């Protein structure tokens, strides 16, 4: 059971109220108002009673919001839905009055593991980027993002992540299977981000932030690219940061790491202890998959980064159950896993929390290599999304 007390601060101290919202297993309570508490003058304390002591002079990090990923897979699945179901999904996620009011979104730069085709925004070999075009995204992804933004009252903050540079920019000549950015293409790859941001803006989609690389320590069978800590630091310092600032994009936040909590301290030390790199970095993004080898989630690592670099920001950028299980849909333990992570991450200093795909169909969720061959749609919004609780 989760109890959430929303304190109404706009009232006089003597009449302040706290509305209690309850979400509980085996009940109909889903963020349901269940009680109203009224603040009273303090009484002598007693060991036999329960108290919550609040010091209003002490504040913590601001809350950017909670959200989910708007990938190709989510957008193409969304397009399959009847218009009424599309409206229902958008309202459930992004409306403040009829839904849970998501204010964060993540999308992919170039294709990712949840794209139906492998693509970039340039023709192969075009290091001058003269062919750069986001036309691919205008069919599905951008229309979904724009609807989400409108439903949120234009409060949605969108950040974008690349899974891989184009193949010709990498030492393995492959967007898949890891590999590294070739040094001679570092400048062109940095300009690639700026063109993406500028063309998205021209299409009516402001980009709030970018991560440098999705999961930079993971060699995957899908789109991936390896950056050791020094690689990411030097790319940010010598190429991406100057390119962003030089093209008037200082207002777009650059997020480093974007991988699991296990190595977040080492990555933060490498980048933030270099003032020439740190000046360009807004903060650190992180995922929750560090327990893949049988360990536990390392929330304390996030808290340590927060203590070491209190002026840098922390953002949870991706988390989802590692394997799809058709019998687990709606399972209470799944919601508890989300809640456990969110509570610990916010207590550790995170300012926002981003779920993975907002919407998938059976084919996407069960395929080892995603394809769009299926037509059955299984939207997650059929229950209130777990991050609401």
C-alpha positions in Angstrom: 0.0 0.0 0.0 1.2 3.5 -0.8 0.0 6.6 1.1 0.8 10.0 -0.4 0.0 13.1 1.6 -0.3 16.3 -0.5 0.1 19.3 1.8 -1.8 22.4 0.9 0.7 25.1 1.6 -1.3 28.1 0.4 -3.4 28.2 3.6 -2.7 29.9 6.9 -0.5 27.6 9.1 -3.3 27.1 11.6 -5.6 25.7 8.9 -3.2 23.8 6.6 -4.5 20.5 5.4 -2.9 17.4 4.0 -5.0 15.3 1.5 -4.1 11.6 1.8 -4.1 9.6 -1.5 -4.1 5.9 -1.3 -3.1 3.1 -3.8 -3.6 -0.4 -2.3 -3.5 -3.9 -3.6 -6.8 -5.9 -3.8 -8.8 -2.6 -3.6 -10.2 -0.1 -6.0 -7.9 2.6 -4.6 -5.7 4.1 -7.3 -4.4 7.5 -6.2 -7.8 7.8 -4.5 -8.3 10.6 -1.9 -9.1 8.7 1.3 -8.5 11.2 4.1 -7.9 14.8 5.0 -5.6 15.7 7.8 -5.6 19.1 9.5 -2.4 20.5 11.1 -2.8 21.3 14.8 -0.6 23.0 17.4 1.9 20.5 18.7 1.2 18.5 21.8 3.7 17.0 24.2 5.3 14.0 22.4 4.6 10.5 23.6 6.4 7.2 22.9 3.0 5.6 22.3 2.1 7.7 19.3 3.4 8.1 15.7 4.7 11.4 14.5 6.1 12.9 11.3 8.4 15.9 12.0 8.8 18.4 9.2 11.3 21.2 9.0 10.0 23.7 6.4 13.3 25.5 6.4 15.0 22.5 4.7 14.3 21.9 1.0 15.7 19.5 -1.5 16.0 19.2 -5.3 13.2 20.5 -7.6 11.0 18.0 -9.4 11.2 18.1 -13.1 8.6 15.4 -13.5 7.9 11.8 -14.5 7.4 10.4 -18.0 8.1 7.7 -20.5 9.8 7.0 -23.8 8.3 8.0 -27.2 10.2 5.6 -29.4 9.5 4.5 -33.0 7.8 1.4 -31.6 5.5 3.4 -29.3 4.7 5.8 -32.1 4.0 3.1 -34.7 1.8 1.2 -32.3 0.0 4.3 -31.4 -0.8 4.9 -35.1 -2.6 1.5 -35.2 -5.1 2.5 -32.5 -8.6 3.9 -33.3 -8.9 7.6 -32.8 -10.9 7.2 -29.6 -8.3 4.9 -28.1 -5.6 7.3 -29.1 -7.4 10.1 -27.3 -7.8 7.9 -24.3 -4.1 7.0 -24.1 -2.9 10.6 -24.5 -5.3 11.8 -21.8 -4.3 9.0 -19.5 -0.6 9.8 -19.7 -0.4 13.5 -20.2 -3.6 15.3 -19.0 -3.4 16.9 -15.6 -7.1 16.6 -15.1 -8.0 13.2 -16.7 -4.6 11.4 -16.4 -1.3 11.3 -14.5 0.2 14.4 -16.0 3.5 13.1 -17.5 5.9 16.0 -18.0 9.0 14.1 -19.2 9.6 12.4 -22.6 12.5 10.6 -24.2 13.0 9.8 -27.8 15.7 8.3 -30.0 18.2 10.0 -32.3 18.7 7.5 -35.3 17.2 4.1 -34.8 17.3 2.1 -31.6 16.3 -1.4 -30.4 12.7 -0.3 -30.6 12.6 0.8 -34.2 11.1 -1.2 -37.0 14.0 -0.3 -39.3 17.6 0.7 -39.0 18.0 4.3 -40.1 20.0 7.5 -39.8 19.3 11.1 -40.9 22.0 11.2 -43.5 23.0 9.2 -46.5 25.9 6.8 -45.9 29.2 8.5 -46.0 27.9 12.1 -45.8 30.3 13.5 -43.2 29.4 17.1 -44.2 25.8 16.3 -43.2 24.4 18.1 -46.3 21.7 15.4 -46.6 20.6 15.6 -43.0 16.8 15.3 -42.7 14.4 14.1 -40.0 11.8 13.2 -42.7 11.7 9.6 -41.3 10.4 10.9 -37.9 7.6 13.0 -39.5 5.4 10.0 -40.2 4.9 8.5 -36.7 7.2 9.8 -34.0 6.9 13.6 -34.3 3.1 13.5 -34.5 2.9 11.4 -31.3 5.4 13.7 -29.5 3.4 16.8 -30.6 0.1 15.3 -29.3 1.8 14.5 -26.0 3.1 18.0 -25.7 -0.2 19.6 -26.4 -2.0 17.3 -23.9 0.5 18.3 -21.3 -0.2 21.9 -21.7 3.2 22.3 -23.4 4.8 21.4 -20.1 6.5 18.2 -21.5 10.3 18.3 -21.4 11.7 16.1 -24.2 15.2 14.7 -24.2 16.8 12.7 -27.0 19.4 9.9 -27.0 21.4 8.3 -29.7 22.0 4.5 -29.7 24.6 4.7 -32.4 26.2 7.1 -34.9 25.9 6.2 -38.5 27.9 3.1 -39.4 30.5 5.0 -41.5 31.5 7.0 -38.4 32.4 3.9 -36.3 35.4 1.7 -36.3 33.3 -1.5 -36.8 31.4 0.0 -39.8 28.2 -1.2 -38.1 25.5 0.6 -36.2 25.1 -2.7 -34.2 27.4 -4.6 -32.0 29.1 -1.8 -30.1 32.1 -0.3 -31.8 33.5 3.1 -31.2 33.2 6.6 -32.7 36.1 7.2 -35.1 38.1 10.2 -33.9 38.1 11.8 -37.4 34.3 11.9 -37.2 33.9 13.4 -33.7 33.3 16.9 -35.1 30.7 15.7 -37.6 28.9 13.6 -35.0 28.8 16.6 -32.6 27.2 18.7 -35.4 24.7 15.8 -35.9 23.1 16.5 -32.5 22.8 20.2 -33.3 21.1 19.5 -36.6 18.7 17.1 -35.0 17.7 19.7 -32.4 17.3 22.5 -34.9 15.2 20.4 -37.3 13.0 19.2 -34.5 12.5 22.8 -33.4 11.6 23.7 -37.0 9.0 20.8 -36.9 7.4 22.3 -33.8 9.1 20.0 -31.2 11.5 21.8 -28.8 14.2 19.6 -27.4 14.9 20.2 -23.7 18.0 17.9 -23.4 20.2 15.3 -25.0 22.2 12.4 -23.6 25.5 11.8 -25.2 25.1 8.0 -25.7 22.5 5.4 -24.5 24.3 2.8 -22.4 27.8 3.7 -23.4 29.4 0.6 -21.8 27.1 -2.0 -23.4 28.0 -3.9 -26.6 24.5 -5.0 -27.8 23.2 -7.0 -30.8 21.2 -3.8 -31.6 22.3 -0.2 -32.1 25.1 0.6 -29.6 28.4 2.4 -29.3 31.1 2.2 -26.6 32.5 5.2 -24.8 35.0 4.7 -22.0 34.8 7.5 -19.4 37.7 9.4 -21.0 36.1 9.1 -24.4 32.9 10.6 -23.3 34.7 13.3 -21.4 36.8 14.3 -24.3 34.0 14.2 -26.8 31.9 16.5 -24.6 34.8 18.8 -23.9 36.3 19.1 -27.4 33.4 18.5 -29.7 29.8 18.3 -28.5 29.9 21.1 -25.9 31.6 23.7 -28.2 29.3 22.6 -31.1 26.1 23.1 -29.0 27.2 26.4 -27.6 28.6 27.7 -30.9 25.2 27.2 -32.5 23.2 28.9 -29.9 22.0 25.8 -28.1 23.3 26.5 -24.6 19.7 26.2 -23.4 19.6 22.5 -24.3 20.8 20.4 -21.4 23.6 17.9 -22.0 23.3 14.7 -19.9 26.2 12.3 -19.4 26.4 8.6 -18.7 22.8 7.4 -19.4 23.6 3.9 -18.1 23.3 1.9 -14.9 24.0 3.0 -11.3 26.9 0.6 -10.9 29.5 2.8 -12.7 27.9 6.1 -12.2 30.4 7.3 -9.7 33.4 6.6 -11.9 31.8 8.3 -14.9 30.9 11.4 -12.7 34.4 11.6 -11.4 36.0 11.4 -14.8 33.8 14.2 -16.3 32.9 16.5 -13.5 36.5 16.7 -12.1 37.5 18.1 -15.5 36.3 21.7 -15.4 36.6 22.1 -19.1 34.2 19.2 -19.7 32.0 19.8 -16.6 31.0 23.3 -17.8 29.0 21.8 -20.6 27.3 19.0 -18.6 23.9 19.7 -17.0 24.0 16.4 -15.1 23.9 12.6 -15.1 21.4 10.2 -16.4 21.1 6.7 -15.2 19.2 3.4 -15.7 18.3 0.6 -13.3 19.7 -2.6 -15.0 22.8 -3.0 -12.8 21.2 -6.1 -11.2 21.4 -8.0 -14.5 24.3 -10.1 -13.1 22.4 -11.1 -10.0 23.3 -8.2 -7.7 21.0 -5.5 -6.2 20.1 -2.0 -7.3 22.7 0.5 -6.2 20.7 3.4 -5.0 23.5 4.6 -2.7 25.7 5.3 -5.8 23.2 7.9 -6.9 23.2 9.5 -3.5 27.0 9.7 -3.4 27.1 11.5 -6.8 24.6 13.9 -5.4 26.8 14.6 -2.4 30.0 14.9 -4.4 28.5 17.2 -7.1 25.5 19.0 -5.5 25.3 21.5 -8.4 24.9 18.8 -11.0 21.5 17.3 -11.7 20.4 13.7 -11.6 17.8 12.2 -13.9 16.5 8.6 -14.2 16.5 8.1 -18.0 15.3 4.5 -18.4 13.9 1.5 -16.6 11.7 -1.4 -17.6 11.3 -5.1 -16.7 14.1 -6.9 -18.5 11.9 -9.6 -20.0 8.4 -9.6 -21.2 6.0 -12.0 -19.3 2.5 -12.1 -20.6 1.3 -13.4 -17.3 2.8 -10.5 -15.3 0.7 -7.7 -16.9 -0.9 -5.8 -14.0 1.1 -7.8 -11.4 1.3 -5.8 -8.2 5.0 -6.6 -7.7 5.7 -4.8 -10.9 4.2 -1.6 -9.6 6.1 -2.1 -6.3 9.4 -2.4 -8.3 8.7 1.0 -9.9 7.7 2.5 -6.6 10.8 1.2 -4.9 13.1 2.6 -7.5 11.3 6.0 -7.7 11.3 6.5 -3.9 15.0 5.6 -3.6 16.0 7.6 -6.6 14.1 10.7 -5.5 15.5 10.4 -2.0 19.0 10.1 -3.6 18.6 13.4 -5.4 17.0 12.6 -8.8 14.9 15.4 -10.3 12.9 13.2 -12.7 12.1 9.6 -13.6 11.6 8.2 -17.1 9.9 4.9 -17.8 10.7 3.1 -21.1 8.1 2.7 -23.9 4.7 4.2 -23.1 3.0 1.8 -25.5 3.8 -1.5 -27.2 1.9 -4.3 -28.9 2.3 -8.1 -28.3 4.8 -8.3 -31.2 7.1 -5.7 -29.8 7.0 -7.0 -26.3 7.7 -10.6 -27.2 10.2 -10.4 -30.0 13.9 -10.9 -29.4 14.4 -8.8 -32.5 11.6 -6.2 -32.7 9.5 -6.2 -35.8 6.1 -4.7 -36.7 4.6 -7.8 -38.3 1.9 -8.1 -35.7 -1.4 -6.2 -35.6 -2.7 -6.9 -32.2 -2.4 -3.9 -29.9 -1.9 -4.3 -26.1 -1.6 -0.8 -24.7 -0.2 -0.4 -21.2 -2.7 2.3 -20.5 -5.4 -0.3 -20.0 -4.5 0.2 -16.4 -3.1 3.3 -14.8 0.6 3.2 -15.6 2.8 2.0 -12.7 4.7 5.3 -12.3 1.4 7.0 -11.3 1.5 5.2 -8.0 
